[in-house]
Amino acid sequence: MITFSGVSLIYPNAQRTIVEDISFTVNEGELLLLIGHTGAGKSSLLKLINGLIPHHTGGILTGEISVDGRSTRALKPGELADVVGIVGQNPINGFVSDIVEDEIAFGLESLGIAPEIMRKRVEEVLDLLALAPLRRRNVSELSGGEQQRVAIAAALVTNPKVLLLDEPTSALDPIAAEEVLSILHRLVHDLGLTVILAEHRLERVIGFVDRIILIHGDGSVDLGPARQILGNSPIAPPLVELAKKLELGEIPLSIREFRKMAPEITQAPVQDIAKINGEALLTINSVSASYDQDQRKNALSDVNIQINGGEIVALMGRNGAGKTTLLKCAVGQAPLIRGEVRVKKRDPKSFTDKELIRFVGYIPQDAGDLLYGQSIKQECELADLDNGVEPGTTLAIYKELMKIPSLNSHPRDISEGQRLGLALSIILSAQPALVILDEPTRGLDYEAKKVLIKNLKEIASSLNRAVLISTHDVELVAEVADRVIFLADGEVIADGSSREVLKASPAFAPQVSKALPNNSWLSLSDVERYLSEKN
């Protein structure tokens, strides 16, 4: 279905090749996973397949790529639209219509599909991705996860032979992610659809894929069965790392496989140590918020939360539960209809811009909104000036986060993960009292995530600072959060220690907890401590 023959790619003014002299074949009806460090070239490989590279991006491309017998060099992306569907990292950037149903139908209209066929296909894909209740909604009002499902539906509705997805589960809660992956798995097996997806949250996808391409970042790639690649890859999900630490010999691709081969391990229950916290940095009292002019549906309903210095608190819940709205409360951006918000005992709307930045560092879901420099290096230099810190401070944080820094690249030309890493570096160098992050691991590889965890723990080591995270990344929460607040339909339904809340939720439990259910461990760190004490 897809053939690469001696393909090499380098971008103008780039310091490295993205891929160099690579050749491989993807079969019809195969589900292939792309993995690699943030910025290694996963998105570029997808764009090579549908012709966006080099037709829209430029770059020097050698070799041949064919899709269903068609050359991507000879045909522009529009001429491949009936064969290849693509869903980008940030779906809202690709939307052309305001209403969900119109957005899904747009691809069919551009291909000149008859109205009666169009209506049938739109209905089918609305049902397939559980979008029927959202069909009349404005796409700008949807949560990030809901937008992701709309983008997948818009790509599927044209019945392509090849579907390319760039981090399709990154903005989805665990349940929604499982639903989307199950749908893709069914399309592959029942309809022979060829699916290639790039993903950082490998724990969600490795059980579904046939083969993996590992992009090393130096132009080379490895292609092979999932077990073979993950056995030698520097990037692996917690389940694989756990198997290696316990020296199981084989690489499990599912919790079921792990349990079959793992020895019985019992340990004394882990007790949550009561932390001494500092003063209240964020207080939300009886807050209700609504984006609906008639206030028929609230985004938040009578929410009461307090975040104290020394805490790392995670907000969790399904897509559309109100997590992002709650974060916006702290910076005075939420549409409040009742209640009050206090940051260090003041209304956030009373702060000047400079005061607010000093007290609250907020990264929204689209981290690119915070960037205005002409290169990553310049962005870091400007951040040092704005934050009043030593020259090189922001750049040092960024280099620690990113294995492939791409310092001379323009922020709009880098991956979503690199943009997020850059925004994180800017916020972390400013050292605000309260750090607020909306999906902070979207686009980050496991190594970058470890660095982020270290930085967040350093922040919370001070009783004068705290971290509030909205995330669907249960592995991050297991490693870093002291406390979890669970939202549903804009209401707080649980607020307790990470161990208490995550262990009580089968859907939101981390891999270590599922793999070793008779223990109270949540993360690899818990297991590492046990093994070091045992030895």
C-alpha positions in Angstrom: 0.0 0.0 0.0 2.8 2.4 0.9 6.4 2.1 -0.3 9.5 4.2 0.6 12.5 3.7 -1.7 15.8 5.3 -0.7 14.0 8.3 0.8 16.0 11.2 2.4 14.7 14.5 3.6 16.3 17.7 4.9 14.6 21.0 5.6 16.1 24.4 4.4 18.6 25.7 6.9 18.3 22.6 9.0 21.3 21.2 10.9 20.3 17.5 10.5 18.5 15.2 8.1 15.0 14.1 9.2 15.4 10.7 7.4 18.3 9.4 5.3 18.1 6.7 2.7 15.2 4.8 4.3 13.3 2.1 2.5 10.3 0.1 3.8 6.8 -1.1 2.8 3.6 -0.8 4.7 1.0 -3.5 3.8 -2.7 -3.0 3.1 -4.7 -3.5 6.3 -1.7 -2.9 8.6 -1.7 -0.8 11.8 1.7 0.8 12.1 3.0 2.9 15.0 5.7 5.7 14.7 7.7 6.3 17.9 10.7 8.5 18.6 11.9 11.4 20.8 10.0 14.7 20.6 11.1 16.4 17.4 12.7 13.3 15.8 10.6 13.5 12.7 7.4 11.5 13.3 5.1 14.2 11.9 7.4 14.8 9.0 7.2 11.1 8.0 3.4 11.3 8.1 3.4 14.4 5.9 5.7 12.6 3.4 3.0 10.0 2.9 0.2 12.4 2.0 2.5 14.7 0.0 2.4 17.8 2.3 6.2 17.4 2.2 7.7 18.8 0.0 4.7 20.4 -1.9 3.7 22.7 1.0 6.7 22.7 3.3 9.7 22.8 1.1 12.8 20.8 1.8 15.1 18.6 -0.2 13.5 15.2 -0.9 15.2 12.4 -2.7 14.0 8.9 -3.4 10.5 7.7 -4.2 7.3 7.4 -2.2 4.2 5.7 -3.6 0.7 5.3 -2.0 -1.7 2.8 -3.6 0.5 3.0 -6.7 0.5 6.8 -6.9 3.7 8.9 -6.6 3.5 11.6 -3.9 6.2 13.5 -5.8 4.0 13.7 -8.9 0.7 14.4 -7.1 -0.2 17.2 -4.7 -2.0 16.4 -1.4 -5.4 17.4 -2.9 -5.0 14.8 -5.6 -4.4 12.1 -2.9 -7.3 13.2 -0.8 -9.5 10.3 -1.9 -6.8 7.8 -0.8 -5.1 9.4 2.2 -6.8 11.0 5.2 -4.7 12.8 7.9 -5.4 14.1 11.4 -2.8 16.6 12.7 -1.5 17.2 16.2 -3.6 20.3 16.8 -7.0 19.5 15.1 -8.5 23.0 15.5 -5.9 24.4 13.1 -7.3 22.2 10.3 -11.0 23.0 10.8 -12.7 25.0 8.1 -16.3 25.1 9.3 -17.8 26.3 12.6 -20.4 23.5 13.2 -19.4 19.9 13.8 -21.7 18.4 11.2 -20.5 20.9 8.6 -16.9 20.2 9.3 -17.4 16.5 8.9 -19.3 17.0 5.6 -16.8 19.4 4.1 -14.4 16.8 2.8 -17.2 15.1 0.9 -18.4 18.3 -0.5 -14.9 19.1 -1.8 -14.8 15.7 -3.5 -18.2 16.3 -5.2 -20.0 13.4 -3.4 -23.8 13.2 -4.1 -25.9 14.7 -1.3 -27.8 11.4 -0.5 -24.5 9.5 -0.2 -23.0 12.4 1.8 -25.8 12.3 4.4 -25.5 8.6 4.9 -21.7 8.7 5.4 -21.9 11.7 7.8 -24.5 9.8 9.9 -22.4 6.7 10.0 -19.3 8.5 11.2 -21.2 10.5 13.8 -22.4 7.2 15.2 -19.0 5.5 14.9 -17.2 8.2 17.0 -20.2 9.0 19.3 -20.5 12.5 18.0 -24.2 12.6 17.3 -25.0 14.7 20.5 -22.4 17.3 19.4 -23.5 17.6 15.7 -24.9 21.1 16.1 -22.2 22.4 18.4 -19.6 25.0 17.4 -16.2 23.3 17.1 -14.6 26.2 19.0 -16.7 25.4 22.1 -15.6 21.8 22.3 -13.0 20.4 24.6 -9.7 19.4 23.1 -10.6 15.7 23.2 -14.0 16.4 21.5 -12.2 18.4 18.8 -9.8 15.4 18.2 -12.8 13.1 17.6 -14.3 15.5 15.2 -11.0 15.7 13.2 -10.8 11.9 13.1 -14.4 11.8 11.9 -13.7 14.3 9.1 -10.8 12.2 7.9 -12.8 8.9 8.0 -15.9 10.2 6.3 -14.2 10.2 2.8 -13.5 6.4 3.2 -9.8 6.7 2.6 -7.6 3.6 2.1 -4.9 5.1 4.3 -5.5 7.0 7.6 -2.6 9.0 9.1 -2.9 10.2 12.7 -0.5 12.4 14.6 -1.0 11.7 18.4 -4.7 10.8 18.1 -5.1 10.1 21.8 -3.0 12.9 23.3 -6.1 15.0 24.2 -8.4 12.1 25.1 -9.3 10.7 28.4 -8.4 7.0 28.9 -12.0 5.8 28.1 -12.3 8.0 25.0 -8.8 6.9 23.9 -9.7 3.3 24.2 -12.9 3.9 22.2 -11.0 5.6 19.3 -8.3 2.9 19.2 -10.9 0.2 19.2 -12.6 1.9 16.3 -9.3 2.1 14.4 -8.6 -1.6 15.2 -12.0 -2.6 13.9 -11.5 -0.5 10.7 -8.2 -2.2 10.1 -9.5 -5.7 10.6 -13.0 -5.4 9.1 -12.4 -3.0 6.2 -8.7 -3.4 5.5 -7.9 0.2 6.2 -4.2 1.0 6.5 -3.5 3.1 9.6 -0.3 4.8 10.6 -0.2 6.7 13.8 2.5 8.7 15.7 2.0 8.5 19.4 4.0 9.3 22.6 1.5 7.5 25.0 2.7 4.1 24.1 0.9 2.4 27.0 -2.4 3.1 25.2 -1.5 1.8 21.8 1.1 -1.0 21.8 -1.6 -3.7 22.2 -3.2 -2.7 19.0 -0.3 -2.3 16.5 1.2 -4.8 14.1 4.6 -3.2 13.7 6.6 -0.2 15.0 8.9 2.3 13.2 11.4 3.8 15.6 12.8 7.1 14.3 16.2 7.8 16.0 16.6 11.5 15.1 19.8 11.0 13.2 18.1 10.1 10.0 17.9 6.3 10.6 14.9 4.2 11.5 14.2 0.7 12.8 11.1 -1.2 11.6 9.9 -4.4 13.1 7.4 -6.2 15.4 6.4 -4.4 18.5 8.2 -6.7 20.9 11.4 -6.6 19.0 11.5 -2.8 18.7 10.4 -2.1 22.3 13.0 -4.6 23.7 15.8 -2.4 22.5 14.1 1.0 22.3 15.2 3.9 24.6 11.5 4.8 24.6 9.1 2.4 26.2 5.9 2.5 28.2 5.8 1.8 32.0 4.6 -1.8 31.4 7.7 -2.6 29.4 10.0 -0.8 31.8 8.4 -2.7 34.6 9.0 -6.1 32.9 12.7 -5.1 32.4 13.1 -4.1 36.0 11.6 -7.4 37.1 13.8 -9.2 34.6 10.9 -11.1 33.0 12.8 -11.9 29.8 9.9 -11.3 27.5 8.3 -8.0 26.5 4.6 -7.9 27.4 2.3 -5.8 25.2 -0.8 -5.9 27.5 -1.6 -6.1 31.2 -3.0 -9.6 30.6 0.4 -10.8 29.1 2.3 -9.2 32.0 0.2 -11.0 34.6 0.8 -14.4 33.0 4.5 -14.1 33.1 5.1 -12.0 36.3 6.0 -13.5 39.7 3.7 -13.0 42.6 4.9 -9.9 44.5 3.5 -8.9 47.9 4.6 -5.9 50.0 3.3 -4.0 53.0 0.7 -1.4 52.1 2.3 1.9 51.2 1.1 4.7 53.5 0.5 8.2 52.2 2.7 10.5 54.3 0.9 13.6 55.4 2.6 16.6 53.9 2.9 19.9 55.7 1.5 22.5 53.3 2.0 26.2 53.1 -0.5 29.0 52.7 -3.5 28.9 50.3 -2.3 30.1 46.8 -5.5 29.4 45.0 -9.0 29.4 46.5 -12.2 28.7 44.5 -15.3 29.3 46.5 -18.8 28.1 45.3 -17.8 28.9 41.7 -20.2 28.2 38.8 -19.3 29.1 35.2 -21.1 28.9 31.9 -20.2 29.5 28.2 -23.9 29.3 27.4 -25.5 32.7 27.1 -28.8 31.4 28.5 -26.8 29.5 31.3 -28.8 26.4 30.6 -25.6 24.3 31.0 -22.8 25.1 33.3 -19.2 24.3 32.7 -18.6 24.4 36.4 -21.3 24.0 39.1 -20.7 25.1 42.8 -17.0 24.1 42.8 -15.0 24.5 46.0 -11.2 23.9 45.8 -8.1 25.1 47.7 -4.5 24.7 46.5 -1.8 25.2 49.1 1.9 25.8 48.8 3.9 22.6 48.6 1.2 20.7 46.7 1.1 19.1 43.3 -2.6 18.7 42.4 -4.0 16.9 39.3 -7.4 17.6 37.8 -8.8 14.6 36.0 -12.1 13.6 34.4 -13.5 12.8 31.0 -13.3 15.3 28.1 -15.6 18.2 28.6 -15.8 17.7 32.4 -14.7 21.4 33.1 -11.0 21.0 33.8 -9.8 23.7 31.5 -12.5 26.1 32.7 -11.4 25.5 36.3 -7.8 26.3 35.3 -8.9 29.5 33.6 -10.5 30.6 36.9 -7.0 31.3 38.3 -6.1 33.8 35.6 -9.5 35.5 35.4 -10.5 34.0 32.1 -13.4 31.8 33.1 -17.0 33.0 32.5 -18.1 33.1 36.1 -21.7 33.4 37.0 -21.4 32.8 40.7 -18.8 32.4 43.4 -15.3 33.9 43.9 -11.7 33.1 43.0 -8.7 34.2 45.0 -5.0 34.0 44.1 -3.0 34.8 47.2 -6.2 36.3 48.7 -6.7 38.6 45.7 -9.1 38.5 42.8 -7.0 37.6 39.7 -8.7 40.3 37.7 -7.3 42.9 40.1 -3.7 42.0 39.2 -1.7 43.9 36.6 -0.3 41.7 33.8 3.1 41.7 35.3 1.8 40.9 38.8 -0.3 38.0 37.4 2.7 36.6 35.5 4.8 36.7 38.7 2.2 34.9 40.8 0.7 32.5 38.2 2.4 30.7 35.3 -0.3 29.3 33.0 0.2 27.2 29.9 -3.0 26.6 27.9 -3.7 23.6 25.7 -2.2 25.4 22.7 1.2 26.3 24.0 1.9 28.2 20.8 -0.2 31.1 22.1 2.6 32.1 24.4 5.4 32.2 21.8 6.4 35.3 19.7 10.1 34.9 19.0 11.6 34.2 15.6 13.6 31.1 16.7 13.7 28.9 19.8 17.0 30.4 20.8 15.6 34.0 20.5 12.4 32.9 22.4 14.6 31.7 25.3 16.6 34.9 25.3 13.5 37.1 25.3 12.1 34.9 28.2 15.2 35.6 30.2 14.7 39.3 29.8 11.0 39.2 30.5 11.5 37.0 33.6 14.5 38.9 34.9 16.7 35.9 35.2 20.3 35.1 34.3 21.0 34.9 30.5 20.8 31.2 29.4 18.4 30.1 32.2 15.4 29.4 29.9 17.6 27.8 27.3 19.2 25.4 29.9 15.8 24.2 31.0 14.7 23.7 27.3 17.8 21.7 26.4 17.2 19.5 29.4 13.7 18.8 28.3 14.4 18.2 24.6 16.7 15.6 23.3 16.5 17.3 19.9 16.5 21.0 20.6 16.4 22.5 17.0 17.5 25.9 18.4 17.5 27.8 15.1 14.0 26.7 14.1 11.0 29.0 14.1 8.4 28.1 16.8 5.7 27.6 14.2 7.9 25.1 12.3 8.5 22.7 15.2 6.4 19.9 16.6 3.6 20.4 19.2 5.8 18.7 21.7 8.7 21.0 21.1 6.4 24.1 21.3 5.1 22.8 24.6 8.6 22.1 25.9 9.5 25.7 25.0 6.5 27.2 26.7 7.2 25.0 29.8 10.8 26.3 29.9 9.6 29.9 29.8 7.1 29.4 32.6 9.6 27.4 34.7 12.3 30.0 34.4 9.9 32.7 35.6 9.4 30.8 38.9 5.8 31.9 39.6 4.2 30.9 42.9 1.5 28.9 41.2 2.3 26.9 38.1 -0.9 25.9 36.1 -0.5 23.4 33.2 -3.2 22.2 30.8 -2.2 18.8 29.3 1.6 19.4 30.0 2.8 16.1 28.5 1.0 16.3 25.2 3.7 15.7 22.6 6.4 14.9 25.1 8.4 11.7 25.0 9.1 9.6 28.2 12.5 11.2 28.7 11.1 14.7 28.5 8.4 13.7 30.9 10.9 12.5 33.5 12.6 15.9 33.3 9.3 17.7 33.7 8.4 15.5 36.7 11.8 16.4 38.3 11.1 20.1 37.8 7.6 20.0 39.2 8.8 18.2 42.3 11.4 20.9 42.8 8.7 23.5 42.6 6.5 21.7 45.2 9.5 21.3 47.5 8.9 25.0 48.5 6.0 25.8 50.8 5.5 29.0 48.9 4.9 27.4 45.5 2.4 24.9 44.1 1.5 23.1 40.9 -2.0 22.5 39.4 -2.3 20.2 36.4 -5.2 19.3 34.2 -4.3 16.0 32.4 -5.4 12.7 31.0 -1.9 11.3 31.5 -2.5 8.9 34.4 1.2 7.8 34.4 2.2 11.4 35.0 -0.3 11.7 37.9 0.9 8.5 39.4 4.5 9.8 39.4 4.1 13.4 40.5 0.7 14.3 42.1 0.1 14.4 45.8 -3.6 14.9 45.3 -6.2 14.2 42.6 -9.4 16.2 42.1 -11.9 14.4 39.8 -14.5 16.4 37.9 -17.6 15.1 36.1 -20.1 17.5 34.4 -18.5 20.5 36.0 -18.8 19.1 39.6 -16.1 17.8 42.0 -16.9 14.1 42.6 -13.6 13.1 44.3 -10.8 14.9 46.1 -8.2 12.9 47.8 -4.7 11.4 47.7 -3.4 10.1 44.3 -3.3 6.6 45.6 -6.8 6.7 47.0 -8.4 8.2 43.9 -6.5 6.3 41.2 -6.8 2.9 42.8 -10.5 3.4 43.1 -10.9 4.0 39.3 -10.3 1.1 36.9 -10.4 3.4 33.9 -7.9 5.9 35.3 -5.6 3.5 37.1 -1.9 3.6 35.9 -0.2 0.6 34.3 1.8 -0.4 37.3 -1.4 -0.5 39.4 -3.2 -2.7 36.9 -0.2 -5.0 36.4 0.3 -5.5 40.1 -3.2 -5.2 41.5 -2.5 -6.9 44.8 -0.1 -4.1 45.8 -0.6 -0.4 46.5 2.0 0.7 44.0 1.1 3.4 41.5 4.3 4.1 39.6 7.7 2.7 38.5 9.2 4.8 41.3 7.3 2.8 43.9 8.6 -0.5 42.4 12.2 0.8 42.2 12.1 1.8 45.9 10.8 -1.7 46.7 13.5 -3.4 44.7 16.3 -1.2 46.2 15.1 -1.9 49.7 14.8 -5.6 49.0 18.4 -5.8 47.7 
